[in-house]
Amino acid sequence: MQHERPNKPALRIQPTTLWEYPSQHYGSSVQGDARYVGATPSYVIWNLIERYTKPGDLVLDPFCGSGTTLDVAKDTGRLGRGFDLSPYRADIEQADARKLPVDSVSVDLVFMDPPYGDHIDYSDDKNCIGKLSAYDPKYYQAMHRAIREGARVLKPGGTMGIYVCDYFEKKKGFAPVGFQLFGSLAEALRIVDVVSVVRHNKSLDLGNHRKAAEEGNFFLRGFNYLFIAQKPDLKAIAAARPEPKPDLRKRDRRGRIGGR
Ligand SMILES: C[S@@+](CC[C@H](N)C(=O)[O-])C[C@H]1O[C@@H](n2cnc3c(N)ncnc32)[C@H](O)[C@@H]1O
Protein backbone atom coordinates (compact mmCIF):
# COMPACT_ATOMS: atom_id res chain seq x y z
CA MET A 1 0.00 0.00 0.00
CA GLN A 2 1.43 3.44 -0.96
CA HIS A 3 1.09 6.39 1.43
CA GLU A 4 2.11 9.78 0.04
CA ARG A 5 3.90 11.87 2.66
CA PRO A 6 5.40 14.72 0.64
CA ASN A 7 6.59 16.66 3.71
CA LYS A 8 8.75 13.91 5.10
CA PRO A 9 12.42 14.92 5.41
CA ALA A 10 15.04 13.11 3.35
CA LEU A 11 16.58 10.03 4.83
CA ARG A 12 20.07 10.81 6.14
CA ILE A 13 22.78 8.99 8.06
CA GLN A 14 22.32 10.03 11.70
CA PRO A 15 25.63 11.64 12.72
CA THR A 16 25.28 11.64 16.55
CA THR A 17 24.25 9.10 19.18
CA LEU A 18 20.80 10.73 19.45
CA TRP A 19 18.63 9.51 16.57
CA GLU A 20 15.31 11.02 15.56
CA TYR A 21 13.13 10.94 12.45
CA PRO A 22 9.53 12.16 12.49
CA SER A 23 7.92 9.10 10.91
CA GLN A 24 7.71 5.34 11.35
CA HIS A 25 8.31 4.94 7.58
CA TYR A 26 10.56 6.74 5.08
CA GLY A 27 9.85 7.73 1.50
CA SER A 28 6.45 7.41 -0.10
CA SER A 29 5.91 3.74 0.76
CA VAL A 30 5.63 1.68 3.94
CA GLN A 31 8.28 -0.68 5.31
CA GLY A 32 6.78 -3.54 7.32
CA ASP A 33 3.12 -2.99 8.19
CA ALA A 34 1.77 0.29 9.59
CA ARG A 35 -0.94 -1.64 11.50
CA TYR A 36 1.50 -3.99 13.25
CA VAL A 37 1.77 -3.22 16.96
CA GLY A 38 5.43 -3.01 17.97
CA ALA A 39 6.97 -2.45 14.52
CA THR A 40 10.47 -0.91 14.30
CA PRO A 41 10.89 2.60 12.81
CA SER A 42 12.41 1.75 9.45
CA TYR A 43 14.99 4.58 9.41
CA VAL A 44 16.76 2.88 12.33
CA ILE A 45 17.34 -0.27 10.25
CA TRP A 46 18.19 1.85 7.18
CA ASN A 47 20.91 3.69 9.12
CA LEU A 48 22.49 0.43 10.33
CA ILE A 49 22.40 -1.12 6.87
CA GLU A 50 23.93 1.96 5.23
CA ARG A 51 26.69 2.28 7.81
CA TYR A 52 27.69 -1.36 8.28
CA THR A 53 26.94 -3.25 5.07
CA LYS A 54 27.40 -2.96 1.31
CA PRO A 55 25.12 -3.94 -1.57
CA GLY A 56 24.75 -7.71 -1.83
CA ASP A 57 25.51 -8.32 1.87
CA LEU A 58 23.21 -10.54 3.95
CA VAL A 59 21.04 -8.93 6.63
CA LEU A 60 19.18 -11.18 9.10
CA ASP A 61 16.37 -10.41 11.56
CA PRO A 62 15.54 -13.22 14.05
CA PHE A 63 12.45 -11.36 15.44
CA CYS A 64 11.15 -10.16 12.08
CA GLY A 65 7.54 -9.22 13.05
CA SER A 66 5.86 -7.44 10.14
CA GLY A 67 8.98 -7.66 7.93
CA THR A 68 10.39 -4.11 8.21
CA THR A 69 13.99 -5.37 7.99
CA LEU A 70 13.25 -7.36 4.82
CA ASP A 71 11.72 -4.31 3.13
CA VAL A 72 14.64 -2.05 4.04
CA ALA A 73 17.14 -4.71 2.90
CA LYS A 74 15.35 -4.88 -0.46
CA ASP A 75 15.26 -1.06 -0.81
CA THR A 76 19.02 -0.86 -0.25
CA GLY A 77 20.05 -3.77 -2.48
CA ARG A 78 20.97 -6.11 0.37
CA LEU A 79 19.86 -9.71 0.75
CA GLY A 80 17.45 -10.24 3.64
CA ARG A 81 16.42 -13.23 5.75
CA GLY A 82 13.74 -12.84 8.38
CA PHE A 83 12.64 -15.34 11.04
CA ASP A 84 9.81 -15.28 13.54
CA LEU A 85 8.00 -17.85 15.68
CA SER A 86 4.80 -16.59 14.15
CA PRO A 87 5.50 -15.41 10.57
CA TYR A 88 3.32 -12.45 9.60
CA ARG A 89 3.85 -12.83 5.86
CA ALA A 90 5.10 -15.43 3.38
CA ASP A 91 8.72 -14.24 3.01
CA ILE A 92 9.36 -14.63 6.78
CA GLU A 93 10.66 -18.08 7.79
CA GLN A 94 9.37 -19.88 10.86
CA ALA A 95 12.04 -20.42 13.53
CA ASP A 96 12.92 -19.71 17.12
CA ALA A 97 15.47 -16.89 17.43
CA ARG A 98 17.42 -19.11 19.86
CA LYS A 99 17.96 -21.83 17.23
CA LEU A 100 18.20 -20.46 13.71
CA PRO A 101 18.48 -22.78 10.68
CA VAL A 102 21.41 -20.69 9.45
CA ASP A 103 25.10 -21.56 8.94
CA SER A 104 27.62 -20.13 11.39
CA VAL A 105 29.69 -17.13 10.20
CA SER A 106 27.46 -16.46 7.16
CA VAL A 107 25.70 -13.14 7.94
CA ASP A 108 26.92 -9.52 7.62
CA LEU A 109 24.35 -7.75 9.84
CA VAL A 110 21.95 -9.08 12.47
CA PHE A 111 19.25 -6.63 13.51
CA MET A 112 16.84 -7.47 16.31
CA ASP A 113 13.92 -5.65 17.94
CA PRO A 114 12.83 -8.35 20.41
CA PRO A 115 9.87 -8.31 22.82
CA TYR A 116 10.88 -6.50 26.02
CA GLY A 117 8.21 -7.65 28.41
CA ASP A 118 4.78 -9.21 28.21
CA HIS A 119 2.69 -6.12 27.36
CA ILE A 120 2.05 -7.08 23.69
CA ASP A 121 0.31 -10.31 22.68
CA TYR A 122 2.32 -11.36 19.60
CA SER A 123 1.04 -14.93 19.22
CA ASP A 124 -0.24 -18.02 21.04
CA ASP A 125 3.11 -19.78 20.68
CA LYS A 126 4.25 -20.84 24.14
CA ASN A 127 7.88 -20.18 23.16
CA CYS A 128 7.15 -16.52 22.40
CA ILE A 129 9.64 -14.45 24.44
CA GLY A 130 6.90 -11.82 24.66
CA LYS A 131 5.11 -14.08 27.16
CA LEU A 132 7.95 -13.58 29.66
CA SER A 133 7.80 -10.63 32.02
CA ALA A 134 10.66 -8.12 32.12
CA TYR A 135 10.76 -8.81 35.90
CA ASP A 136 11.34 -12.55 35.32
CA PRO A 137 14.96 -13.86 35.04
CA LYS A 138 13.67 -16.33 32.40
CA TYR A 139 13.21 -13.40 29.98
CA TYR A 140 16.91 -12.50 30.30
CA GLN A 141 17.97 -16.16 29.93
CA ALA A 142 15.91 -16.43 26.72
CA MET A 143 17.38 -13.20 25.32
CA HIS A 144 20.91 -14.24 26.31
CA ARG A 145 20.46 -17.31 24.10
CA ALA A 146 19.01 -15.28 21.21
CA ILE A 147 21.96 -12.86 21.35
CA ARG A 148 24.47 -15.74 21.39
CA GLU A 149 22.69 -17.29 18.41
CA GLY A 150 22.90 -13.99 16.51
CA ALA A 151 26.62 -13.81 17.32
CA ARG A 152 27.11 -17.38 16.06
CA VAL A 153 25.75 -16.64 12.58
CA LEU A 154 27.70 -13.36 12.17
CA LYS A 155 30.81 -13.29 10.00
CA PRO A 156 34.00 -11.93 11.56
CA GLY A 157 33.68 -8.15 11.20
CA GLY A 158 29.88 -8.48 11.05
CA THR A 159 27.61 -6.19 13.06
CA MET A 160 24.69 -6.70 15.44
CA GLY A 161 22.13 -4.01 16.28
CA ILE A 162 19.72 -4.51 19.19
CA TYR A 163 16.81 -2.08 19.51
CA VAL A 164 15.21 -2.32 22.92
CA CYS A 165 13.43 -0.32 25.62
CA ASP A 166 13.38 -0.42 29.40
CA TYR A 167 10.14 -1.35 31.13
CA PHE A 168 8.13 0.26 33.89
CA GLU A 169 5.00 -0.75 35.77
CA LYS A 170 3.66 1.44 38.53
CA LYS A 171 3.29 -1.40 41.04
CA LYS A 172 6.53 -3.22 40.18
CA GLY A 173 8.80 -0.29 39.36
CA PHE A 174 11.64 -0.03 36.86
CA ALA A 175 13.04 -3.02 34.93
CA PRO A 176 16.43 -2.15 33.35
CA VAL A 177 15.95 -4.33 30.25
CA GLY A 178 18.52 -2.33 28.26
CA PHE A 179 21.38 -2.70 30.74
CA GLN A 180 20.69 -6.39 31.19
CA LEU A 181 20.67 -7.17 27.45
CA PHE A 182 23.75 -4.96 27.02
CA GLY A 183 25.56 -7.31 29.45
CA SER A 184 24.74 -10.35 27.28
CA LEU A 185 25.78 -8.50 24.13
CA ALA A 186 29.09 -7.36 25.63
CA GLU A 187 29.86 -10.98 26.59
CA ALA A 188 29.28 -12.17 23.03
CA LEU A 189 30.69 -9.34 20.89
CA ARG A 190 32.77 -6.14 20.95
CA ILE A 191 30.61 -3.08 21.67
CA VAL A 192 30.85 -0.37 18.98
CA ASP A 193 28.48 2.24 20.43
CA VAL A 194 25.21 2.94 22.25
CA VAL A 195 22.57 5.09 20.56
CA SER A 196 19.47 6.66 22.05
CA VAL A 197 16.51 6.66 19.64
CA VAL A 198 13.71 9.15 20.35
CA ARG A 199 10.36 7.36 20.60
CA HIS A 200 7.45 8.83 18.69
CA ASN A 201 4.97 6.56 20.39
CA LYS A 202 1.48 8.06 20.15
CA SER A 203 0.70 7.14 23.77
CA LEU A 204 3.49 9.53 24.88
CA ASP A 205 1.40 12.44 23.63
CA LEU A 206 -1.81 11.42 25.38
CA GLY A 207 -2.75 13.96 28.04
CA ASN A 208 -3.95 11.32 30.52
CA HIS A 209 -0.65 9.40 30.30
CA ARG A 210 1.38 12.58 30.82
CA LYS A 211 -0.82 13.61 33.74
CA ALA A 212 -0.47 10.16 35.36
CA ALA A 213 3.33 10.35 34.98
CA GLU A 214 3.44 13.79 36.59
CA GLU A 215 1.04 12.97 39.40
CA GLY A 216 2.51 9.52 40.07
CA ASN A 217 6.08 10.88 39.80
CA PHE A 218 7.27 8.32 37.24
CA PHE A 219 8.58 8.63 33.68
CA LEU A 220 7.11 7.61 30.34
CA ARG A 221 9.63 5.81 28.11
CA GLY A 222 11.03 8.59 25.90
CA PHE A 223 13.78 6.64 24.10
CA ASN A 224 14.84 3.19 22.93
CA TYR A 225 18.41 1.96 23.13
CA LEU A 226 20.16 0.89 19.97
CA PHE A 227 23.18 -1.19 20.93
CA ILE A 228 25.72 -1.73 18.16
CA ALA A 229 28.36 -4.47 18.45
CA GLN A 230 30.74 -6.33 16.15
CA LYS A 231 32.32 -9.74 15.93
CA PRO A 232 36.09 -9.19 16.01
CA ASP A 233 37.80 -9.92 12.70
CA LEU A 234 40.99 -11.42 14.12
CA LYS A 235 42.61 -11.97 10.72
CA ALA A 236 42.11 -8.30 9.75
CA ILE A 237 43.45 -7.16 13.14
CA ALA A 238 46.56 -9.37 12.77
CA ALA A 239 47.13 -8.13 9.20
CA ALA A 240 46.85 -4.48 10.27
CA ARG A 241 49.36 -4.85 13.14
CA PRO A 242 52.99 -4.32 11.95
CA GLU A 243 55.32 -7.25 12.74
CA PRO A 244 57.73 -6.30 15.55
CA LYS A 245 61.31 -6.07 14.21
CA PRO A 246 63.86 -8.26 16.05
CA ASP A 247 66.46 -6.26 17.99
CA LEU A 248 69.77 -7.48 16.45
CA ARG A 249 72.07 -5.18 18.44
CA LYS A 250 74.92 -6.95 20.27
CA ARG A 251 74.52 -7.32 24.03
CA ASP A 252 77.03 -8.31 26.72
CA ARG A 253 76.44 -11.09 29.29
CA ARG A 254 74.37 -8.74 31.48
CA GLY A 255 72.10 -7.82 28.54
CA ARG A 256 73.58 -4.35 28.06
CA ILE A 257 73.82 -3.02 24.52
CA GLY A 258 77.39 -2.35 23.30
CA GLY A 259 78.90 -3.64 26.59
CA ARG A 260 78.45 -0.28 28.41
C1 LIG B 1 8.89 -6.18 18.50
S1 LIG B 1 8.31 -7.44 17.41
C2 LIG B 1 9.37 -7.21 16.02
C3 LIG B 1 8.92 -6.08 15.13
C4 LIG B 1 9.60 -6.04 13.79
N1 LIG B 1 10.97 -5.57 13.88
C5 LIG B 1 8.80 -5.15 12.85
O1 LIG B 1 9.29 -4.07 12.47
O2 LIG B 1 7.65 -5.49 12.52
C6 LIG B 1 8.93 -8.92 18.16
C7 LIG B 1 8.66 -10.20 17.39
O3 LIG B 1 9.36 -11.25 18.03
C8 LIG B 1 8.65 -12.47 17.78
N2 LIG B 1 9.14 -13.49 18.71
C9 LIG B 1 8.89 -13.64 20.04
N3 LIG B 1 9.57 -14.70 20.54
C10 LIG B 1 10.28 -15.22 19.52
C11 LIG B 1 11.19 -16.31 19.43
N4 LIG B 1 11.50 -17.08 20.46
N5 LIG B 1 11.75 -16.55 18.22
C12 LIG B 1 11.45 -15.79 17.13
N6 LIG B 1 10.58 -14.76 17.16
C13 LIG B 1 10.00 -14.47 18.35
C14 LIG B 1 7.20 -12.07 17.93
O4 LIG B 1 6.35 -12.99 17.28
C15 LIG B 1 7.21 -10.66 17.30
O5 LIG B 1 6.83 -10.75 15.95
The ligand as an SDF file (V2000), in Angstrom:
LIG
                    3D

 27 29  0  0  0  0  0  0  0  0999 V2000
    8.8930   -6.1850   18.4990 C   0  0  0  0  0  0  0  0  0  0  0  0
    8.3140   -7.4400   17.4150 S   0  0  0  0  0  0  0  0  0  0  0  0
    9.3670   -7.2130   16.0230 C   0  0  0  0  0  0  0  0  0  0  0  0
    8.9210   -6.0830   15.1340 C   0  0  0  0  0  0  0  0  0  0  0  0
    9.5970   -6.0370   13.7870 C   0  0  0  0  0  0  0  0  0  0  0  0
   10.9670   -5.5740   13.8770 N   0  0  0  0  0  0  0  0  0  0  0  0
    8.8010   -5.1480   12.8460 C   0  0  0  0  0  0  0  0  0  0  0  0
    9.2920   -4.0670   12.4660 O   0  0  0  0  0  0  0  0  0  0  0  0
    7.6540   -5.4900   12.5220 O   0  0  0  0  0  0  0  0  0  0  0  0
    8.9310   -8.9150   18.1560 C   0  0  0  0  0  0  0  0  0  0  0  0
    8.6560  -10.1980   17.3850 C   0  0  0  0  0  0  0  0  0  0  0  0
    9.3570  -11.2540   18.0350 O   0  0  0  0  0  0  0  0  0  0  0  0
    8.6460  -12.4690   17.7840 C   0  0  0  0  0  0  0  0  0  0  0  0
    9.1430  -13.4880   18.7140 N   0  0  0  0  0  0  0  0  0  0  0  0
    8.8930  -13.6440   20.0380 C   0  0  0  0  0  0  0  0  0  0  0  0
    9.5670  -14.6960   20.5440 N   0  0  0  0  0  0  0  0  0  0  0  0
   10.2760  -15.2210   19.5250 C   0  0  0  0  0  0  0  0  0  0  0  0
   11.1930  -16.3070   19.4320 C   0  0  0  0  0  0  0  0  0  0  0  0
   11.4960  -17.0770   20.4610 N   0  0  0  0  0  0  0  0  0  0  0  0
   11.7530  -16.5460   18.2170 N   0  0  0  0  0  0  0  0  0  0  0  0
   11.4540  -15.7890   17.1250 C   0  0  0  0  0  0  0  0  0  0  0  0
   10.5780  -14.7640   17.1610 N   0  0  0  0  0  0  0  0  0  0  0  0
   10.0040  -14.4680   18.3480 C   0  0  0  0  0  0  0  0  0  0  0  0
    7.1970  -12.0670   17.9320 C   0  0  0  0  0  0  0  0  0  0  0  0
    6.3470  -12.9920   17.2790 O   0  0  0  0  0  0  0  0  0  0  0  0
    7.2050  -10.6640   17.3040 C   0  0  0  0  0  0  0  0  0  0  0  0
    6.8260  -10.7530   15.9490 O   0  0  0  0  0  0  0  0  0  0  0  0
  1  2  1  0
  2  3  1  0
  2 10  1  0
  3  4  1  0
  4  5  1  0
  5  6  1  0
  5  7  1  0
  7  8  2  0
  7  9  1  0
 10 11  1  0
 11 12  1  0
 11 26  1  0
 12 13  1  0
 13 14  1  0
 13 24  1  0
 14 15  1  0
 14 23  1  0
 15 16  2  0
 16 17  1  0
 17 18  1  0
 17 23  2  0
 18 19  1  0
 18 20  2  0
 20 21  1  0
 21 22  2  0
 22 23  1  0
 24 25  1  0
 24 26  1  0
 26 27  1  0
M  CHG  2   2   1   9  -1
M  END
$$$$
